[in-house]
Amino acid sequence: MKPISGKEFANLVERFGWTLLRVNGSHHICGKPGSIVRLSIPVHKNQMLKAGLQQHLMKAANIKEEDLI
């Protein structure tokens, strides 16, 4: 899996219809209309997401590995 930063992942989920609801410290909370799922994406400058967290967020957002640019 290609590592991606939190900032890049936040931009990626916005392209899939997720919207930024609020920012709580360094975490961007995103939601999607009609869904109860909330994504908490850590945005720490350009630091890469850890592999397990990235997989969890991708599964929750229904994003496949092929969608990573």
Backbone as CSV, one residue per row, in Angstrom:
resi,resn,N_x,N_y,N_z,CA_x,CA_y,CA_z,C_x,C_y,C_z
1,MET,0.837,-1.176,0.000,0.000,0.000,0.000,0.884,1.243,0.000
2,LYS,0.495,2.201,-0.805,1.253,3.439,-0.905,0.986,4.308,0.333
3,PRO,2.021,4.706,1.053,1.801,5.589,2.204,1.350,6.971,1.743
4,ILE,0.470,7.572,2.526,-0.100,8.872,2.180,-0.173,9.704,3.461
5,SER,0.000,10.996,3.327,-0.051,11.855,4.509,-1.507,12.134,4.873
6,GLY,-1.725,12.598,6.080,-3.070,12.940,6.516,-3.678,14.051,5.682
7,LYS,-2.858,15.012,5.306,-3.332,16.130,4.479,-3.788,15.624,3.113
8,GLU,-2.993,14.730,2.504,-3.352,14.164,1.205,-4.618,13.310,1.315
9,PHE,-4.747,12.570,2.426,-5.925,11.722,2.603,-7.179,12.568,2.791
10,ALA,-7.060,13.681,3.501,-8.203,14.581,3.682,-8.668,15.124,2.332
11,ASN,-7.728,15.466,1.465,-8.085,15.938,0.127,-8.721,14.813,-0.700
12,LEU,-8.223,13.593,-0.524,-8.749,12.445,-1.264,-10.198,12.166,-0.890
13,VAL,-10.522,12.164,0.395,-11.894,11.847,0.791,-12.869,12.937,0.343
14,GLU,-12.398,14.174,0.237,-13.272,15.248,-0.253,-13.671,14.998,-1.707
15,ARG,-12.795,14.397,-2.487,-13.126,14.067,-3.876,-14.165,12.953,-3.953
16,PHE,-14.321,12.173,-2.872,-15.293,11.084,-2.831,-16.587,11.496,-2.136
17,GLY,-16.818,12.789,-1.968,-18.086,13.267,-1.440,-18.117,13.550,0.045
18,TRP,-17.010,13.368,0.743,-16.953,13.661,2.173,-16.726,15.166,2.347
19,THR,-17.270,15.715,3.409,-17.092,17.140,3.677,-16.459,17.325,5.047
20,LEU,-15.705,18.376,5.171,-15.065,18.717,6.437,-16.124,19.312,7.355
21,LEU,-16.375,18.643,8.484,-17.373,19.120,9.429,-16.767,20.088,10.434
22,ARG,-15.590,19.727,10.936,-14.915,20.586,11.913,-13.457,20.150,12.036
23,VAL,-12.690,21.000,12.682,-11.295,20.687,12.985,-11.162,20.722,14.500
24,ASN,-10.682,19.627,15.059,-10.494,19.524,16.502,-9.003,19.309,16.750
25,GLY,-8.298,20.382,17.042,-6.849,20.298,17.192,-6.216,20.027,15.846
26,SER,-5.508,18.908,15.743,-4.863,18.566,14.475,-5.626,17.469,13.735
27,HIS,-6.869,17.208,14.145,-7.674,16.179,13.500,-8.809,16.818,12.714
28,HIS,-8.943,16.404,11.455,-10.033,16.870,10.612,-11.155,15.837,10.701
29,ILE,-12.336,16.268,11.095,-13.483,15.392,11.219,-14.331,15.567,9.966
30,CYS,-14.498,14.479,9.221,-15.234,14.526,7.956,-16.473,13.646,8.052
31,GLY,-17.530,14.066,7.358,-18.767,13.308,7.304,-19.296,13.294,5.890
32,LYS,-20.270,12.434,5.670,-20.881,12.306,4.359,-22.393,12.357,4.539
33,PRO,-23.081,13.126,3.714,-24.539,13.201,3.839,-25.185,11.817,3.735
34,GLY,-26.105,11.532,4.652,-26.801,10.253,4.645,-26.046,9.127,5.317
35,SER,-24.928,9.416,5.942,-24.114,8.394,6.594,-23.838,8.799,8.034
36,ILE,-23.835,7.811,8.935,-23.518,8.111,10.332,-22.020,8.003,10.600
37,VAL,-21.261,7.558,9.614,-19.810,7.375,9.762,-19.118,8.735,9.802
38,ARG,-18.189,8.888,10.721,-17.353,10.080,10.819,-15.905,9.635,10.731
39,LEU,-15.129,10.343,9.941,-13.705,10.048,9.800,-12.919,11.079,10.593
40,SER,-12.025,10.617,11.425,-11.133,11.497,12.167,-9.738,11.316,11.577
41,ILE,-9.329,12.284,10.771,-8.070,12.179,10.029,-7.013,13.048,10.707
42,PRO,-5.945,12.444,11.230,-4.882,13.243,11.837,-4.057,13.956,10.763
43,VAL,-3.970,15.260,10.861,-3.212,16.053,9.894,-2.065,16.710,10.658
44,HIS,-0.910,16.069,10.619,0.290,16.567,11.290,1.326,16.913,10.229
45,LYS,1.236,18.131,9.717,2.108,18.605,8.643,2.086,17.604,7.498
46,ASN,3.210,17.093,7.064,3.242,16.108,5.979,3.644,14.736,6.486
47,GLN,3.324,14.435,7.737,3.656,13.144,8.319,2.728,12.067,7.748
48,MET,3.309,10.939,7.363,2.547,9.856,6.766,1.675,9.166,7.812
49,LEU,0.500,8.696,7.360,-0.375,7.915,8.233,0.241,6.544,8.445
50,LYS,0.044,5.974,9.614,0.518,4.616,9.854,-0.352,3.658,9.047
51,ALA,0.232,2.533,8.659,-0.420,1.604,7.733,-1.769,1.118,8.250
52,GLY,-1.857,0.734,9.510,-3.113,0.226,10.069,-4.202,1.279,10.091
53,LEU,-3.845,2.501,10.470,-4.808,3.591,10.499,-5.271,3.929,9.091
54,GLN,-4.349,3.940,8.149,-4.700,4.239,6.764,-5.673,3.194,6.227
55,GLN,-5.431,1.913,6.515,-6.333,0.857,6.065,-7.716,1.031,6.690
56,HIS,-7.758,1.354,7.980,-9.027,1.544,8.673,-9.816,2.699,8.068
57,LEU,-9.150,3.821,7.833,-9.825,4.985,7.265,-10.309,4.708,5.843
58,MET,-9.502,3.990,5.068,-9.896,3.672,3.697,-11.111,2.755,3.685
59,LYS,-11.155,1.794,4.584,-12.296,0.880,4.658,-13.549,1.643,5.085
60,ALA,-13.432,2.525,6.077,-14.580,3.291,6.558,-15.096,4.244,5.484
61,ALA,-14.197,4.795,4.657,-14.581,5.746,3.613,-14.923,5.047,2.300
62,ASN,-14.791,3.715,2.278,-15.066,2.922,1.074,-14.178,3.370,-0.097
63,ILE,-12.884,3.522,0.198,-11.891,3.903,-0.815,-10.975,2.711,-1.035
64,LYS,-10.752,2.371,-2.277,-9.902,1.232,-2.611,-8.462,1.692,-2.848
65,GLU,-7.551,0.727,-2.786,-6.131,1.037,-2.957,-5.848,1.612,-4.346
66,GLU,-6.629,1.215,-5.340,-6.429,1.728,-6.698,-6.766,3.215,-6.796
67,ASP,-7.564,3.723,-5.864,-7.963,5.119,-5.879,-6.862,6.064,-5.384
68,LEU,-5.849,5.500,-4.726,-4.740,6.333,-4.255,-3.917,6.790,-5.447
69,ILE,-3.587,8.046,-5.459,-2.831,8.603,-6.586,-1.373,8.729,-6.210
